[in-house]
């Protein structure tokens, strides 16, 4: 997956590759080779490795979808571990006179200028992502959903706790939490084409020591609308989206409106495991 702004400036372009393994264990009896119901209940196990120009790591998680109702409720807990490549990046996380502004460091130019330097070190981060989702299935395969994340973050850094989450594109403290709210939907239009939309909102924690604000609560929202092309019974997928993003406070942003538009391209391919084995036989 890759995304980029229409105009270079505040947004950090992302390029990410992931290999993801998922095991669904139905809560009801189901023979190998049989399809899940349209509204199944199951236990979920996930594992993945992920690589980008800025970070690399893995995740492992468990979850449960306990009911066969519509809408469906699912809860997940995911452990994530990443190495930030030659970063050790210090961010301005509170507006204090004489020591810089958040808008000056929370942009793509500042981040890329401080990557891979001679004195840069590898930062190590661990996260625990606890999420709860609610999805509603409509006729003809349409889906609408919302998802809420509470994420605990722990980053090793040499800069008095001032660091950056490259995966979520937001400054964080060495120990911080993030609140993430997702809205998404998919509407099939033909046998090989669907319209999709997604909106995400990110918010970090707030830190005050006595009368001093060490870290303000930072946040931004992103909304994308696009087309989903799929073939081979949905095993091959290409997703193209356009949209934009906006920070919660005007003083946290010093770019132009043109820098807030995004375009994103993603390919998803699915294959069975073990390879080419037909359990129904």
Buried (B, 14 or more C-beta within 10 A) or exposed (E): BBBBBBBBBBBBBBEBEEEEEEEBEBBEEBEEEEEEEEBBBBBBBBBBEBBBBBBBBEBBBBBBBEEEEEBBEBBBEBEBEBBBBBBBBBBBBBBEEEEBBBBEBBBBBBBBEBBEEEEBEEBBBBBBBBBBBEBEBEEEEBBBBBBEBEBBBBBBBEEEBBBBBBBBBBBBBBEBBBBBBBBBBBBBEEEEEBBBBBBBBBBBBBBEEEEEBBBBBBBBBBBBBBBBEBEEEEEEBBBBBBBBBEBBBEEBBBBEEEBBBBBBEBEBEEEEEEEEEEEEE
